[in-house]
Amino acid sequence: MRSKKNNIYIIAEIGVNHNGSLSKAKEMILKSKEAGANAVKIQSYVASEVVIKTAQIAKYQKINIKNRILKQYDLLKKYELNFNQQKKLYRFSKLHKIDFLSSAFDLDSLNFIKKLNLRYFKIPSGEITNFQLLSKYSEMKKKIILSTGMSNLNEIRNALKVLLKKKNVLKNITLLACNTDYPTKISDLNLRSIKFLKKKFKCNVGYSDHSISIEAPALAVALGAKVIEKHVTLDRKLSGPDHKASLNFKEFKRMIDLIRKTEIMLGREDKKVSKSENKNIFFSRRSIFAKTKIIKGDIFTHNNLVCKRPLEGVPASKYLVYLGKKSKYNYSTDDIIKKQ
């Protein structure tokens, strides 16, 4: 189900779940489009520019991959797409009318994606303290999505200072509430941080979800998230660091449907009588009626007036005004009181 105007921007995070395969990445782009996502996102990096060759992989990565890769460099290299391959995915996405986004993890990759006509530039949680990279983003007056996983308020504040140091402006920044664990336990989601971040930093806020819940993103939208990012996979049983924290495309579509329904249910920030309920006012509200026989000249009191349905005469909201007035007419029990 879709609202007339879908304001929530939904990103299908492919990340490295293509497992280094261009054909798998294309398949995931098509399935993301079919599910109703606004954008697909991959990760742009040159492994040798991201990590030293002796760095160990994280505990969750050891659990989630089935082979014996123990070094971050080897893991990243296994799933690395070169710039030519990434350009092909950009063109493929454009052909199929879905936005293509990427997270740049190093300066070479940032220089590459700067040449593409991207709607947003995504900064992943791990780079929030990488001021070398952030300072380059500050030179671009582009829309930026900044994930805040693993960061405290001071780190977010300092990252924003760097991003806004030169050309960029706060209205271009969207912070993503996020917990960086794969998969994240629901007890660690802390969805209330969405409202907190918006109030604290006076900017747009979204939500990057690493749980396997299909409901959490819809709840995030109800709390004010304007961007939703969710990892997707062709199969959670595949070997790779992020598959277990991802939704398959059947689940992803259900998640999007929940978000679109939530958009419709949220409505607008006002309070007006809807067309659907307006027709029920006559039957649900009350008018002033004679509780007992009333003779012309009698004083209206609590004893001779009563408010009953339907609303076909003087509304019950005028009851207190009528008390103490003299009746201009004769009434029998349950006669509708006329305007005085």
KOLVEXTI-323737 format. One record per residue (C-alpha): residue number from 1; y, x, z; residue in three letters. Coordinates in Angstrom, 1 decimal. Layout:
N
<pt lonu="NUM" Y="Y" X="X" Z="Z" setor="ALA"/>
...
REM end
This chain:
340
<pt lonu="1" Y="0.0" X="0.0" Z="0.0" setor="MET"/>
<pt lonu="2" Y="3.4" X="1.3" Z="-0.9" setor="ARG"/>
<pt lonu="3" Y="6.9" X="0.2" Z="0.2" setor="SER"/>
<pt lonu="4" Y="9.6" X="-0.5" Z="-2.3" setor="LYS"/>
<pt lonu="5" Y="11.1" X="2.8" Z="-1.4" setor="LYS"/>
<pt lonu="6" Y="8.9" X="5.5" Z="0.0" setor="ASN"/>
<pt lonu="7" Y="11.2" X="7.8" Z="2.0" setor="ASN"/>
<pt lonu="8" Y="8.5" X="9.8" Z="3.7" setor="ILE"/>
<pt lonu="9" Y="7.8" X="13.0" Z="1.7" setor="TYR"/>
<pt lonu="10" Y="4.0" X="13.7" Z="1.9" setor="ILE"/>
<pt lonu="11" Y="2.8" X="17.2" Z="1.1" setor="ILE"/>
<pt lonu="12" Y="-0.9" X="17.9" Z="0.3" setor="ALA"/>
<pt lonu="13" Y="-1.4" X="21.4" Z="1.7" setor="GLU"/>
<pt lonu="14" Y="-3.9" X="23.0" Z="-0.5" setor="ILE"/>
<pt lonu="15" Y="-3.1" X="26.4" Z="1.1" setor="GLY"/>
<pt lonu="16" Y="-6.1" X="28.7" Z="0.4" setor="VAL"/>
<pt lonu="17" Y="-8.6" X="25.8" Z="0.3" setor="ASN"/>
<pt lonu="18" Y="-9.0" X="26.4" Z="-3.4" setor="HIS"/>
<pt lonu="19" Y="-11.0" X="29.5" Z="-2.3" setor="ASN"/>
<pt lonu="20" Y="-9.4" X="31.6" Z="-5.0" setor="GLY"/>
<pt lonu="21" Y="-10.5" X="29.3" Z="-7.8" setor="SER"/>
<pt lonu="22" Y="-7.9" X="28.1" Z="-10.3" setor="LEU"/>
<pt lonu="23" Y="-10.2" X="25.2" Z="-11.4" setor="SER"/>
<pt lonu="24" Y="-10.7" X="24.0" Z="-7.8" setor="LYS"/>
<pt lonu="25" Y="-6.9" X="24.2" Z="-7.3" setor="ALA"/>
<pt lonu="26" Y="-6.3" X="22.0" Z="-10.4" setor="LYS"/>
<pt lonu="27" Y="-8.9" X="19.6" Z="-9.2" setor="GLU"/>
<pt lonu="28" Y="-7.1" X="19.4" Z="-5.8" setor="MET"/>
<pt lonu="29" Y="-3.8" X="18.8" Z="-7.5" setor="ILE"/>
<pt lonu="30" Y="-5.2" X="15.9" Z="-9.5" setor="LEU"/>
<pt lonu="31" Y="-6.8" X="14.4" Z="-6.4" setor="LYS"/>
<pt lonu="32" Y="-3.6" X="14.8" Z="-4.4" setor="SER"/>
<pt lonu="33" Y="-1.7" X="12.9" Z="-7.0" setor="LYS"/>
<pt lonu="34" Y="-4.3" X="10.2" Z="-7.2" setor="GLU"/>
<pt lonu="35" Y="-4.2" X="9.8" Z="-3.4" setor="ALA"/>
<pt lonu="36" Y="-0.4" X="9.2" Z="-3.5" setor="GLY"/>
<pt lonu="37" Y="1.0" X="12.5" Z="-2.3" setor="ALA"/>
<pt lonu="38" Y="4.6" X="13.5" Z="-3.3" setor="ASN"/>
<pt lonu="39" Y="3.8" X="17.2" Z="-3.5" setor="ALA"/>
<pt lonu="40" Y="1.1" X="19.8" Z="-3.4" setor="VAL"/>
<pt lonu="41" Y="1.5" X="23.2" Z="-1.8" setor="LYS"/>
<pt lonu="42" Y="-0.2" X="26.5" Z="-2.0" setor="ILE"/>
<pt lonu="43" Y="0.4" X="29.9" Z="-0.3" setor="GLN"/>
<pt lonu="44" Y="2.1" X="32.7" Z="-2.3" setor="SER"/>
<pt lonu="45" Y="1.3" X="36.1" Z="-1.0" setor="TYR"/>
<pt lonu="46" Y="0.4" X="39.7" Z="-1.9" setor="VAL"/>
<pt lonu="47" Y="-2.2" X="40.7" Z="0.6" setor="ALA"/>
<pt lonu="48" Y="-1.1" X="44.3" Z="0.8" setor="SER"/>
<pt lonu="49" Y="2.5" X="43.2" Z="1.6" setor="GLU"/>
<pt lonu="50" Y="1.4" X="40.8" Z="4.4" setor="VAL"/>
<pt lonu="51" Y="-1.0" X="42.7" Z="6.6" setor="VAL"/>
<pt lonu="52" Y="-2.3" X="46.2" Z="7.3" setor="ILE"/>
<pt lonu="53" Y="-5.9" X="46.8" Z="6.2" setor="LYS"/>
<pt lonu="54" Y="-7.3" X="47.3" Z="9.7" setor="THR"/>
<pt lonu="55" Y="-5.9" X="44.0" Z="11.2" setor="ALA"/>
<pt lonu="56" Y="-8.7" X="41.7" Z="12.6" setor="GLN"/>
<pt lonu="57" Y="-9.0" X="38.0" Z="11.7" setor="ILE"/>
<pt lonu="58" Y="-8.2" X="35.3" Z="14.3" setor="ALA"/>
<pt lonu="59" Y="-11.0" X="33.7" Z="16.4" setor="LYS"/>
<pt lonu="60" Y="-10.7" X="30.4" Z="14.6" setor="TYR"/>
<pt lonu="61" Y="-11.1" X="32.2" Z="11.3" setor="GLN"/>
<pt lonu="62" Y="-14.3" X="33.8" Z="12.5" setor="LYS"/>
<pt lonu="63" Y="-15.7" X="30.4" Z="13.4" setor="ILE"/>
<pt lonu="64" Y="-14.5" X="28.7" Z="10.2" setor="ASN"/>
<pt lonu="65" Y="-15.8" X="31.2" Z="7.6" setor="ILE"/>
<pt lonu="66" Y="-19.5" X="31.7" Z="6.9" setor="LYS"/>
<pt lonu="67" Y="-19.4" X="35.2" Z="5.6" setor="ASN"/>
<pt lonu="68" Y="-18.9" X="38.4" Z="7.6" setor="ARG"/>
<pt lonu="69" Y="-15.3" X="39.2" Z="6.7" setor="ILE"/>
<pt lonu="70" Y="-13.7" X="40.6" Z="9.8" setor="LEU"/>
<pt lonu="71" Y="-10.4" X="42.0" Z="8.4" setor="LYS"/>
<pt lonu="72" Y="-7.3" X="39.9" Z="7.6" setor="GLN"/>
<pt lonu="73" Y="-6.6" X="41.9" Z="4.4" setor="TYR"/>
<pt lonu="74" Y="-10.1" X="41.2" Z="3.0" setor="ASP"/>
<pt lonu="75" Y="-9.8" X="37.5" Z="3.8" setor="LEU"/>
<pt lonu="76" Y="-6.4" X="37.2" Z="2.2" setor="LEU"/>
<pt lonu="77" Y="-7.4" X="39.2" Z="-0.8" setor="LYS"/>
<pt lonu="78" Y="-10.5" X="37.0" Z="-1.3" setor="LYS"/>
<pt lonu="79" Y="-8.2" X="33.9" Z="-1.7" setor="TYR"/>
<pt lonu="80" Y="-5.2" X="35.5" Z="-3.3" setor="GLU"/>
<pt lonu="81" Y="-3.8" X="33.9" Z="-6.5" setor="LEU"/>
<pt lonu="82" Y="-1.7" X="36.2" Z="-8.7" setor="ASN"/>
<pt lonu="83" Y="1.7" X="35.1" Z="-10.0" setor="PHE"/>
<pt lonu="84" Y="0.4" X="34.2" Z="-13.4" setor="ASN"/>
<pt lonu="85" Y="-2.2" X="31.9" Z="-11.9" setor="GLN"/>
<pt lonu="86" Y="0.4" X="30.3" Z="-9.6" setor="GLN"/>
<pt lonu="87" Y="2.7" X="29.7" Z="-12.6" setor="LYS"/>
<pt lonu="88" Y="-0.2" X="27.9" Z="-14.3" setor="LYS"/>
<pt lonu="89" Y="-0.6" X="25.6" Z="-11.3" setor="LEU"/>
<pt lonu="90" Y="3.2" X="25.0" Z="-11.2" setor="TYR"/>
<pt lonu="91" Y="3.0" X="23.9" Z="-14.9" setor="ARG"/>
<pt lonu="92" Y="-0.1" X="21.9" Z="-14.3" setor="PHE"/>
<pt lonu="93" Y="1.6" X="20.0" Z="-11.4" setor="SER"/>
<pt lonu="94" Y="4.7" X="19.4" Z="-13.5" setor="LYS"/>
<pt lonu="95" Y="2.5" X="18.0" Z="-16.3" setor="LEU"/>
<pt lonu="96" Y="0.9" X="15.6" Z="-13.9" setor="HIS"/>
<pt lonu="97" Y="4.2" X="14.6" Z="-12.3" setor="LYS"/>
<pt lonu="98" Y="3.7" X="15.8" Z="-8.8" setor="ILE"/>
<pt lonu="99" Y="6.0" X="18.3" Z="-7.0" setor="ASP"/>
<pt lonu="100" Y="4.7" X="21.9" Z="-6.7" setor="PHE"/>
<pt lonu="101" Y="5.6" X="23.8" Z="-3.5" setor="LEU"/>
<pt lonu="102" Y="4.6" X="27.1" Z="-2.1" setor="SER"/>
<pt lonu="103" Y="4.9" X="29.1" Z="1.1" setor="SER"/>
<pt lonu="104" Y="6.1" X="32.7" Z="0.4" setor="ALA"/>
<pt lonu="105" Y="4.6" X="35.2" Z="2.9" setor="PHE"/>
<pt lonu="106" Y="6.4" X="38.3" Z="1.5" setor="ASP"/>
<pt lonu="107" Y="9.5" X="39.3" Z="-0.4" setor="LEU"/>
<pt lonu="108" Y="7.7" X="39.8" Z="-3.7" setor="ASP"/>
<pt lonu="109" Y="6.3" X="36.3" Z="-3.5" setor="SER"/>
<pt lonu="110" Y="9.7" X="34.8" Z="-2.5" setor="LEU"/>
<pt lonu="111" Y="11.3" X="36.5" Z="-5.5" setor="ASN"/>
<pt lonu="112" Y="8.6" X="34.9" Z="-7.7" setor="PHE"/>
<pt lonu="113" Y="8.9" X="31.3" Z="-6.4" setor="ILE"/>
<pt lonu="114" Y="12.7" X="31.5" Z="-6.5" setor="LYS"/>
<pt lonu="115" Y="12.3" X="31.5" Z="-10.3" setor="LYS"/>
<pt lonu="116" Y="10.4" X="28.2" Z="-10.2" setor="LEU"/>
<pt lonu="117" Y="12.3" X="24.9" Z="-10.0" setor="ASN"/>
<pt lonu="118" Y="10.9" X="23.9" Z="-6.6" setor="LEU"/>
<pt lonu="119" Y="12.2" X="20.9" Z="-4.6" setor="ARG"/>
<pt lonu="120" Y="11.6" X="22.6" Z="-1.3" setor="TYR"/>
<pt lonu="121" Y="10.9" X="26.1" Z="-0.1" setor="PHE"/>
<pt lonu="122" Y="8.4" X="26.2" Z="2.8" setor="LYS"/>
<pt lonu="123" Y="8.5" X="28.8" Z="5.6" setor="ILE"/>
<pt lonu="124" Y="5.2" X="28.9" Z="7.5" setor="PRO"/>
<pt lonu="125" Y="5.0" X="29.0" Z="11.3" setor="SER"/>
<pt lonu="126" Y="3.9" X="32.6" Z="11.3" setor="GLY"/>
<pt lonu="127" Y="7.0" X="33.8" Z="9.6" setor="GLU"/>
<pt lonu="128" Y="9.6" X="32.1" Z="11.9" setor="ILE"/>
<pt lonu="129" Y="10.3" X="35.5" Z="13.5" setor="THR"/>
<pt lonu="130" Y="10.2" X="37.4" Z="10.2" setor="ASN"/>
<pt lonu="131" Y="14.0" X="38.0" Z="9.9" setor="PHE"/>
<pt lonu="132" Y="13.5" X="40.2" Z="6.9" setor="GLN"/>
<pt lonu="133" Y="12.2" X="37.2" Z="5.0" setor="LEU"/>
<pt lonu="134" Y="14.5" X="34.6" Z="6.6" setor="LEU"/>
<pt lonu="135" Y="17.6" X="36.6" Z="5.7" setor="SER"/>
<pt lonu="136" Y="16.6" X="36.3" Z="2.0" setor="LYS"/>
<pt lonu="137" Y="16.3" X="32.6" Z="2.4" setor="TYR"/>
<pt lonu="138" Y="19.8" X="32.5" Z="3.9" setor="SER"/>
<pt lonu="139" Y="21.1" X="33.8" Z="0.6" setor="GLU"/>
<pt lonu="140" Y="19.7" X="30.7" Z="-1.2" setor="MET"/>
<pt lonu="141" Y="21.4" X="27.3" Z="-0.9" setor="LYS"/>
<pt lonu="142" Y="18.1" X="25.5" Z="-1.2" setor="LYS"/>
<pt lonu="143" Y="16.2" X="22.9" Z="0.7" setor="LYS"/>
<pt lonu="144" Y="14.0" X="24.6" Z="3.3" setor="ILE"/>
<pt lonu="145" Y="11.1" X="23.4" Z="5.4" setor="ILE"/>
<pt lonu="146" Y="10.5" X="25.5" Z="8.5" setor="LEU"/>
<pt lonu="147" Y="7.3" X="25.0" Z="10.5" setor="SER"/>
<pt lonu="148" Y="7.7" X="25.6" Z="14.2" setor="THR"/>
<pt lonu="149" Y="4.1" X="26.2" Z="15.3" setor="GLY"/>
<pt lonu="150" Y="3.6" X="28.9" Z="18.0" setor="MET"/>
<pt lonu="151" Y="7.4" X="29.0" Z="18.6" setor="SER"/>
<pt lonu="152" Y="9.6" X="28.3" Z="21.6" setor="ASN"/>
<pt lonu="153" Y="13.1" X="26.8" Z="21.5" setor="LEU"/>
<pt lonu="154" Y="14.9" X="30.2" Z="21.5" setor="ASN"/>
<pt lonu="155" Y="12.8" X="31.4" Z="18.6" setor="GLU"/>
<pt lonu="156" Y="13.6" X="28.3" Z="16.6" setor="ILE"/>
<pt lonu="157" Y="17.3" X="28.6" Z="17.5" setor="ARG"/>
<pt lonu="158" Y="17.4" X="32.3" Z="16.4" setor="ASN"/>
<pt lonu="159" Y="15.5" X="31.5" Z="13.1" setor="ALA"/>
<pt lonu="160" Y="18.1" X="28.8" Z="12.3" setor="LEU"/>
<pt lonu="161" Y="20.9" X="31.3" Z="13.0" setor="LYS"/>
<pt lonu="162" Y="19.4" X="33.7" Z="10.4" setor="VAL"/>
<pt lonu="163" Y="18.8" X="31.0" Z="7.8" setor="LEU"/>
<pt lonu="164" Y="22.4" X="29.7" Z="8.1" setor="LEU"/>
<pt lonu="165" Y="24.0" X="33.1" Z="8.2" setor="LYS"/>
<pt lonu="166" Y="25.1" X="33.2" Z="4.6" setor="LYS"/>
<pt lonu="167" Y="25.0" X="30.4" Z="2.0" setor="LYS"/>
<pt lonu="168" Y="22.7" X="27.9" Z="3.4" setor="ASN"/>
<pt lonu="169" Y="23.7" X="24.8" Z="5.5" setor="VAL"/>
<pt lonu="170" Y="21.9" X="22.8" Z="8.2" setor="LEU"/>
<pt lonu="171" Y="21.6" X="19.6" Z="6.1" setor="LYS"/>
<pt lonu="172" Y="19.2" X="21.6" Z="3.9" setor="ASN"/>
<pt lonu="173" Y="16.9" X="22.5" Z="6.7" setor="ILE"/>
<pt lonu="174" Y="13.9" X="20.4" Z="7.8" setor="THR"/>
<pt lonu="175" Y="12.0" X="21.5" Z="10.9" setor="LEU"/>
<pt lonu="176" Y="8.3" X="20.6" Z="11.1" setor="LEU"/>
<pt lonu="177" Y="6.8" X="19.9" Z="14.6" setor="ALA"/>
<pt lonu="178" Y="3.5" X="21.7" Z="14.5" setor="CYS"/>
<pt lonu="179" Y="0.7" X="23.1" Z="16.6" setor="ASN"/>
<pt lonu="180" Y="-1.0" X="26.2" Z="15.1" setor="THR"/>
<pt lonu="181" Y="-4.6" X="25.7" Z="15.9" setor="ASP"/>
<pt lonu="182" Y="-7.3" X="24.9" Z="13.3" setor="TYR"/>
<pt lonu="183" Y="-8.3" X="22.2" Z="14.0" setor="PRO"/>
<pt lonu="184" Y="-5.8" X="21.1" Z="16.6" setor="THR"/>
<pt lonu="185" Y="-7.1" X="19.0" Z="19.5" setor="LYS"/>
<pt lonu="186" Y="-5.3" X="15.6" Z="19.8" setor="ILE"/>
<pt lonu="187" Y="-4.3" X="16.6" Z="23.4" setor="SER"/>
<pt lonu="188" Y="-2.2" X="19.4" Z="21.9" setor="ASP"/>
<pt lonu="189" Y="-0.4" X="17.4" Z="19.2" setor="LEU"/>
<pt lonu="190" Y="2.7" X="16.7" Z="21.3" setor="ASN"/>
<pt lonu="191" Y="4.2" X="14.2" Z="18.9" setor="LEU"/>
<pt lonu="192" Y="7.1" X="13.5" Z="21.1" setor="ARG"/>
<pt lonu="193" Y="8.5" X="16.9" Z="20.1" setor="SER"/>
<pt lonu="194" Y="9.5" X="15.3" Z="16.8" setor="ILE"/>
<pt lonu="195" Y="12.3" X="13.3" Z="18.6" setor="LYS"/>
<pt lonu="196" Y="13.1" X="16.2" Z="20.8" setor="PHE"/>
<pt lonu="197" Y="13.6" X="18.7" Z="18.0" setor="LEU"/>
<pt lonu="198" Y="15.8" X="16.2" Z="16.1" setor="LYS"/>
<pt lonu="199" Y="18.0" X="15.6" Z="19.1" setor="LYS"/>
<pt lonu="200" Y="18.1" X="19.3" Z="20.0" setor="LYS"/>
<pt lonu="201" Y="18.9" X="20.8" Z="16.6" setor="PHE"/>
<pt lonu="202" Y="20.6" X="17.9" Z="14.9" setor="LYS"/>
<pt lonu="203" Y="18.7" X="18.3" Z="11.6" setor="CYS"/>
<pt lonu="204" Y="15.9" X="16.6" Z="9.7" setor="ASN"/>
<pt lonu="205" Y="12.5" X="16.8" Z="11.3" setor="VAL"/>
<pt lonu="206" Y="9.0" X="16.4" Z="10.0" setor="GLY"/>
<pt lonu="207" Y="5.4" X="17.0" Z="11.1" setor="TYR"/>
<pt lonu="208" Y="2.7" X="19.5" Z="10.0" setor="SER"/>
<pt lonu="209" Y="-0.6" X="18.3" Z="11.2" setor="ASP"/>
<pt lonu="210" Y="-3.6" X="20.6" Z="11.7" setor="HIS"/>
<pt lonu="211" Y="-5.8" X="18.0" Z="13.4" setor="SER"/>
<pt lonu="212" Y="-8.5" X="16.0" Z="11.6" setor="ILE"/>
<pt lonu="213" Y="-6.8" X="12.7" Z="12.6" setor="SER"/>
<pt lonu="214" Y="-5.7" X="10.3" Z="9.9" setor="ILE"/>
<pt lonu="215" Y="-3.6" X="8.4" Z="12.4" setor="GLU"/>
<pt lonu="216" Y="-1.4" X="11.2" Z="13.8" setor="ALA"/>
<pt lonu="217" Y="0.9" X="11.5" Z="10.7" setor="PRO"/>
<pt lonu="218" Y="1.6" X="7.7" Z="10.8" setor="ALA"/>
<pt lonu="219" Y="2.5" X="8.0" Z="14.5" setor="LEU"/>
<pt lonu="220" Y="4.7" X="10.9" Z="13.6" setor="ALA"/>
<pt lonu="221" Y="6.5" X="8.8" Z="11.1" setor="VAL"/>
<pt lonu="222" Y="7.1" X="6.1" Z="13.7" setor="ALA"/>
<pt lonu="223" Y="8.7" X="8.8" Z="15.8" setor="LEU"/>
<pt lonu="224" Y="11.1" X="9.8" Z="13.1" setor="GLY"/>
<pt lonu="225" Y="9.3" X="12.4" Z="10.9" setor="ALA"/>
<pt lonu="226" Y="10.7" X="12.4" Z="7.4" setor="LYS"/>
<pt lonu="227" Y="8.2" X="15.0" Z="5.9" setor="VAL"/>
<pt lonu="228" Y="4.4" X="15.0" Z="6.5" setor="ILE"/>
<pt lonu="229" Y="2.3" X="18.1" Z="5.6" setor="GLU"/>
<pt lonu="230" Y="-1.5" X="17.8" Z="5.8" setor="LYS"/>
<pt lonu="231" Y="-4.2" X="20.2" Z="4.8" setor="HIS"/>
<pt lonu="232" Y="-6.7" X="18.9" Z="2.2" setor="VAL"/>
<pt lonu="233" Y="-10.1" X="20.1" Z="1.1" setor="THR"/>
<pt lonu="234" Y="-12.8" X="19.2" Z="-1.4" setor="LEU"/>
<pt lonu="235" Y="-15.4" X="19.5" Z="1.4" setor="ASP"/>
<pt lonu="236" Y="-14.9" X="20.5" Z="5.1" setor="ARG"/>
<pt lonu="237" Y="-18.3" X="22.2" Z="5.0" setor="LYS"/>
<pt lonu="238" Y="-17.0" X="24.9" Z="2.6" setor="LEU"/>
<pt lonu="239" Y="-16.5" X="28.4" Z="3.9" setor="SER"/>
<pt lonu="240" Y="-12.9" X="29.3" Z="4.5" setor="GLY"/>
<pt lonu="241" Y="-10.3" X="29.5" Z="7.3" setor="PRO"/>
<pt lonu="242" Y="-8.8" X="26.1" Z="6.9" setor="ASP"/>
<pt lonu="243" Y="-11.4" X="23.7" Z="5.6" setor="HIS"/>
<pt lonu="244" Y="-12.4" X="22.4" Z="9.1" setor="LYS"/>
<pt lonu="245" Y="-8.8" X="21.5" Z="9.9" setor="ALA"/>
<pt lonu="246" Y="-8.4" X="19.6" Z="6.6" setor="SER"/>
<pt lonu="247" Y="-9.0" X="16.1" Z="5.4" setor="LEU"/>
<pt lonu="248" Y="-11.2" X="15.3" Z="2.4" setor="ASN"/>
<pt lonu="249" Y="-9.4" X="13.3" Z="-0.3" setor="PHE"/>
<pt lonu="250" Y="-10.9" X="9.9" Z="0.8" setor="LYS"/>
<pt lonu="251" Y="-9.5" X="10.5" Z="4.3" setor="GLU"/>
<pt lonu="252" Y="-6.3" X="11.8" Z="2.9" setor="PHE"/>
<pt lonu="253" Y="-5.7" X="8.6" Z="0.9" setor="LYS"/>
<pt lonu="254" Y="-6.4" X="6.5" Z="4.0" setor="ARG"/>
<pt lonu="255" Y="-3.8" X="8.6" Z="5.8" setor="MET"/>
<pt lonu="256" Y="-1.2" X="8.1" Z="3.1" setor="ILE"/>
<pt lonu="257" Y="-1.9" X="4.3" Z="3.1" setor="ASP"/>
<pt lonu="258" Y="-1.3" X="4.3" Z="6.9" setor="LEU"/>
<pt lonu="259" Y="2.0" X="6.1" Z="6.4" setor="ILE"/>
<pt lonu="260" Y="3.2" X="3.8" Z="3.7" setor="ARG"/>
<pt lonu="261" Y="2.2" X="0.8" Z="5.9" setor="LYS"/>
<pt lonu="262" Y="4.1" X="2.4" Z="8.8" setor="THR"/>
<pt lonu="263" Y="7.2" X="2.7" Z="6.6" setor="GLU"/>
<pt lonu="264" Y="7.1" X="-1.0" Z="5.8" setor="ILE"/>
<pt lonu="265" Y="6.5" X="-1.9" Z="9.4" setor="MET"/>
<pt lonu="266" Y="9.4" X="0.2" Z="10.6" setor="LEU"/>
<pt lonu="267" Y="11.9" X="-1.5" Z="8.4" setor="GLY"/>
<pt lonu="268" Y="15.6" X="-0.8" Z="9.0" setor="ARG"/>
<pt lonu="269" Y="17.7" X="0.2" Z="12.0" setor="GLU"/>
<pt lonu="270" Y="19.3" X="-3.2" Z="12.4" setor="ASP"/>
<pt lonu="271" Y="18.4" X="-6.6" Z="13.6" setor="LYS"/>
<pt lonu="272" Y="18.7" X="-9.5" Z="11.2" setor="LYS"/>
<pt lonu="273" Y="16.9" X="-12.7" Z="10.6" setor="VAL"/>
<pt lonu="274" Y="14.3" X="-12.2" Z="7.9" setor="SER"/>
<pt lonu="275" Y="13.7" X="-14.7" Z="5.1" setor="LYS"/>
<pt lonu="276" Y="10.2" X="-15.2" Z="6.3" setor="SER"/>
<pt lonu="277" Y="11.2" X="-16.2" Z="9.8" setor="GLU"/>
<pt lonu="278" Y="14.3" X="-18.1" Z="8.8" setor="ASN"/>
<pt lonu="279" Y="12.2" X="-21.1" Z="7.7" setor="LYS"/>
<pt lonu="280" Y="10.7" X="-21.4" Z="11.2" setor="ASN"/>
<pt lonu="281" Y="14.0" X="-21.7" Z="13.1" setor="ILE"/>
<pt lonu="282" Y="14.1" X="-25.5" Z="12.6" setor="PHE"/>
<pt lonu="283" Y="10.6" X="-26.0" Z="14.1" setor="PHE"/>
<pt lonu="284" Y="10.9" X="-23.4" Z="16.9" setor="SER"/>
<pt lonu="285" Y="14.3" X="-23.9" Z="18.4" setor="ARG"/>
<pt lonu="286" Y="15.7" X="-26.8" Z="20.3" setor="ARG"/>
<pt lonu="287" Y="18.5" X="-29.5" Z="20.2" setor="SER"/>
<pt lonu="288" Y="20.0" X="-31.5" Z="23.1" setor="ILE"/>
<pt lonu="289" Y="18.3" X="-34.9" Z="23.6" setor="PHE"/>
<pt lonu="290" Y="18.8" X="-37.7" Z="26.0" setor="ALA"/>
<pt lonu="291" Y="16.4" X="-37.4" Z="28.9" setor="LYS"/>
<pt lonu="292" Y="17.1" X="-40.9" Z="30.1" setor="THR"/>
<pt lonu="293" Y="19.1" X="-43.9" Z="28.9" setor="LYS"/>
<pt lonu="294" Y="22.8" X="-42.9" Z="28.7" setor="ILE"/>
<pt lonu="295" Y="25.7" X="-45.4" Z="28.5" setor="ILE"/>
<pt lonu="296" Y="28.9" X="-44.6" Z="26.8" setor="LYS"/>
<pt lonu="297" Y="31.2" X="-43.1" Z="29.4" setor="GLY"/>
<pt lonu="298" Y="28.4" X="-41.6" Z="31.5" setor="ASP"/>
<pt lonu="299" Y="28.8" X="-37.9" Z="32.5" setor="ILE"/>
<pt lonu="300" Y="26.3" X="-35.6" Z="30.9" setor="PHE"/>
<pt lonu="301" Y="24.2" X="-33.9" Z="33.7" setor="THR"/>
<pt lonu="302" Y="21.0" X="-32.0" Z="34.2" setor="HIS"/>
<pt lonu="303" Y="19.4" X="-35.3" Z="35.0" setor="ASN"/>
<pt lonu="304" Y="20.2" X="-37.1" Z="31.7" setor="ASN"/>
<pt lonu="305" Y="20.0" X="-34.3" Z="29.2" setor="LEU"/>
<pt lonu="306" Y="17.0" X="-32.2" Z="28.0" setor="VAL"/>
<pt lonu="307" Y="16.5" X="-29.6" Z="25.3" setor="CYS"/>
<pt lonu="308" Y="13.6" X="-30.2" Z="23.0" setor="LYS"/>
<pt lonu="309" Y="12.4" X="-29.3" Z="19.5" setor="ARG"/>
<pt lonu="310" Y="13.3" X="-29.4" Z="16.7" setor="PRO"/>
<pt lonu="311" Y="16.7" X="-28.0" Z="15.9" setor="LEU"/>
<pt lonu="312" Y="18.1" X="-31.0" Z="14.1" setor="GLU"/>
<pt lonu="313" Y="21.3" X="-31.7" Z="16.1" setor="GLY"/>
<pt lonu="314" Y="23.5" X="-30.0" Z="18.7" setor="VAL"/>
<pt lonu="315" Y="21.7" X="-26.7" Z="19.4" setor="PRO"/>
<pt lonu="316" Y="20.4" X="-26.0" Z="22.9" setor="ALA"/>
<pt lonu="317" Y="22.8" X="-23.1" Z="23.1" setor="SER"/>
<pt lonu="318" Y="25.6" X="-25.7" Z="23.6" setor="LYS"/>
<pt lonu="319" Y="23.8" X="-27.3" Z="26.6" setor="TYR"/>
<pt lonu="320" Y="26.1" X="-25.8" Z="29.3" setor="LEU"/>
<pt lonu="321" Y="29.2" X="-26.8" Z="27.3" setor="VAL"/>
<pt lonu="322" Y="28.1" X="-30.4" Z="27.2" setor="TYR"/>
<pt lonu="323" Y="27.4" X="-30.6" Z="31.0" setor="LEU"/>
<pt lonu="324" Y="30.3" X="-32.5" Z="32.7" setor="GLY"/>
<pt lonu="325" Y="31.5" X="-34.2" Z="29.4" setor="LYS"/>
<pt lonu="326" Y="31.7" X="-38.0" Z="29.0" setor="LYS"/>
<pt lonu="327" Y="29.3" X="-39.5" Z="26.5" setor="SER"/>
<pt lonu="328" Y="31.1" X="-41.1" Z="23.5" setor="LYS"/>
<pt lonu="329" Y="27.9" X="-43.0" Z="22.6" setor="TYR"/>
<pt lonu="330" Y="25.0" X="-45.0" Z="24.0" setor="ASN"/>
<pt lonu="331" Y="21.6" X="-43.2" Z="23.9" setor="TYR"/>
<pt lonu="332" Y="18.0" X="-44.2" Z="24.6" setor="SER"/>
<pt lonu="333" Y="15.4" X="-41.7" Z="25.8" setor="THR"/>
<pt lonu="334" Y="14.7" X="-38.9" Z="23.3" setor="ASP"/>
<pt lonu="335" Y="17.7" X="-39.8" Z="21.1" setor="ASP"/>
<pt lonu="336" Y="19.4" X="-36.7" Z="19.7" setor="ILE"/>
<pt lonu="337" Y="22.8" X="-36.1" Z="21.2" setor="ILE"/>
<pt lonu="338" Y="25.6" X="-36.3" Z="18.7" setor="LYS"/>
<pt lonu="339" Y="28.5" X="-33.9" Z="18.4" setor="LYS"/>
<pt lonu="340" Y="31.2" X="-34.8" Z="20.9" setor="GLN"/>
REM end
